[in-house]
Amino acid sequence: MNIIVKTASGHLIVRPDTTWEKDNEDLYVPDEVSSLSFTPVLAGRITKPGRSVGLKFTPRYFDCCTYGVLLYPDDLEDGSPEGFACASCLDHTSLIPGAMFPKEELPSAQFRLFRDNELIFGNAGETVAMVEKALEEATRRIYIRTGDLIAIELQPRMPLLKREDDRARIWAEPSVDFNIIF
């Protein structure tokens, strides 16, 4: 199982399944990381394998959606391609709830993301068509499998937390609620 990510800049990357945190468990940040950035995502669950899936067929390849958060340890991003790859592989940094809702319910889903009690992101008019388009683009290069997730970054990465902050509660409506502890 992989997490296929369409970045805010339009690139496709793949995060390993070890990064997926679906149960809202707290994140204990490793000592070598002093700050984290984040980006909210819209994610869909892949229900059947495929390659080179045409846009009109993409609705057959996923069944449900949810909102989540991707975390990036800033210390591992040194400007090199390897640095970005390292930042994309840190365990438990793809916070995508396991409980998803049918894709037909996406237009009515509200997503507001908070750090402690400060609003840091709100819905930006996401649609199922975004997942369909990302799926079509991804399958041009990537063979998708049942159980994979596809995640679309909804904004460029933004600073979230520094070691000096010690900890923060990250929560959202619906179904995201975890603590980051340095």
C-alpha positions in Angstrom: 0.0 0.0 0.0 1.3 3.4 -1.0 0.2 7.0 -0.7 0.4 8.7 -4.0 0.7 12.4 -3.5 0.0 15.2 -6.0 1.9 18.1 -4.5 0.7 21.6 -4.5 3.2 22.4 -7.2 1.7 19.6 -9.4 4.4 16.9 -9.0 3.6 13.3 -8.2 5.5 11.5 -5.3 4.8 8.3 -3.4 5.0 8.0 0.3 5.4 4.5 1.9 2.7 3.0 4.0 4.8 3.4 7.1 4.0 7.1 7.0 0.3 6.5 7.2 -1.2 7.3 10.6 -4.9 6.4 10.4 -5.8 6.2 14.1 -5.0 9.7 15.3 -2.1 8.4 17.5 0.2 11.1 18.9 3.4 11.9 16.9 6.6 11.9 19.0 9.0 13.8 16.8 12.6 12.3 16.5 15.4 14.3 18.2 17.0 15.3 14.8 13.9 17.2 13.8 13.5 20.7 15.1 10.5 21.9 13.0 7.6 20.6 11.0 5.7 22.0 8.0 2.3 20.8 6.9 -0.1 20.8 4.1 -3.8 19.7 4.2 -4.9 17.0 1.7 -7.9 15.6 0.1 -7.5 11.8 -0.1 -9.3 9.0 -1.9 -9.0 5.2 -1.4 -8.2 3.1 -4.4 -10.5 0.1 -4.8 -9.0 -1.7 -7.8 -5.7 -1.9 -9.6 -4.9 -0.1 -12.8 -2.6 1.7 -15.1 -3.2 4.4 -17.7 -6.8 5.0 -16.5 -8.7 7.4 -18.6 -10.5 10.3 -16.9 -14.0 9.1 -17.6 -13.1 5.7 -16.0 -11.5 7.1 -12.8 -14.8 7.0 -10.8 -14.6 3.2 -10.9 -11.2 3.2 -9.2 -12.0 4.8 -5.8 -14.9 4.7 -3.5 -14.5 7.2 -0.7 -12.7 10.4 0.4 -11.5 12.2 3.4 -9.4 15.1 4.5 -6.1 14.8 6.2 -2.7 16.4 6.8 0.8 15.6 5.5 3.7 16.6 7.8 7.2 17.4 6.5 10.3 17.6 8.8 12.0 20.8 7.7 15.5 19.6 8.9 15.5 16.8 6.4 14.8 19.1 3.4 18.3 20.4 2.5 17.3 21.5 -1.1 18.4 18.2 -2.7 16.1 15.7 -4.2 17.3 13.2 -1.6 16.3 15.6 1.2 12.8 15.9 -0.1 12.6 12.1 -0.4 13.8 11.8 3.2 11.2 14.3 4.4 8.5 12.3 2.7 9.4 9.0 4.4 9.3 9.9 8.1 7.0 7.4 9.9 3.5 8.5 10.9 3.6 11.8 9.0 0.7 11.1 6.6 -2.3 11.8 8.9 -5.2 10.5 6.9 -8.1 9.1 8.9 -9.0 5.4 8.2 -12.7 6.3 8.5 -13.7 7.8 5.2 -17.0 9.0 3.8 -18.6 8.0 0.4 -17.3 10.2 -2.4 -20.8 11.4 -3.1 -20.8 13.2 0.3 -17.7 15.3 -0.5 -19.6 18.5 -1.6 -21.2 18.7 1.8 -18.1 17.8 3.9 -16.6 20.7 5.9 -12.9 20.6 6.7 -11.4 23.1 9.1 -7.9 22.4 10.5 -6.8 23.8 13.8 -3.5 24.1 15.7 -4.6 24.2 19.3 -7.5 26.7 18.9 -6.1 28.6 15.9 -7.7 28.0 12.5 -4.9 27.2 10.0 -6.9 25.9 7.0 -10.5 25.8 5.9 -12.3 24.3 2.9 -11.2 25.6 -0.5 -13.9 24.2 -2.7 -12.5 20.7 -3.2 -14.4 18.3 -5.5 -14.4 14.7 -6.4 -13.2 15.9 -9.8 -9.8 16.8 -8.2 -9.4 13.1 -7.1 -10.4 11.9 -10.5 -7.9 14.2 -12.3 -5.1 13.3 -9.9 -5.8 9.6 -10.4 -5.7 9.9 -14.2 -2.4 11.8 -14.0 -0.9 9.3 -11.5 -1.8 6.2 -13.5 0.2 7.5 -16.5 3.3 6.7 -14.5 2.3 4.6 -11.5 0.5 1.3 -11.3 -2.1 1.7 -8.6 -3.2 -1.1 -6.3 -6.2 -1.9 -4.2 -5.8 -0.2 -0.9 -3.5 2.6 -2.1 -4.4 6.2 -1.2 -4.3 9.2 -3.5 -3.8 12.5 -1.8 -3.9 16.0 -3.3 -2.2 18.8 -1.4 -4.6 21.7 -1.0 -2.0 24.4 -0.4 1.8 24.7 -0.5 3.6 23.6 2.7 3.4 26.0 5.6 5.3 26.1 8.9 3.4 24.3 11.7 5.5 23.8 14.8 9.1 24.2 16.2 10.8 22.3 18.9 10.6 25.4 21.2 6.8 25.1 21.0 7.2 21.7 22.7 3.8 20.4 21.7 0.5 21.2 19.9 -2.8 19.6 19.4 -3.8 19.3 15.7 -7.4 18.7 15.1 -10.0 19.1 12.4 -13.6 18.7 11.5 -14.1 15.8 10.6 -12.1 13.1 12.3 -8.5 14.4 12.8 -7.3 14.8 16.4 -3.7 14.1 17.5 -0.9 15.7 19.4 2.6 16.5 18.2 5.1 16.2 21.0 8.8 17.2 20.7 
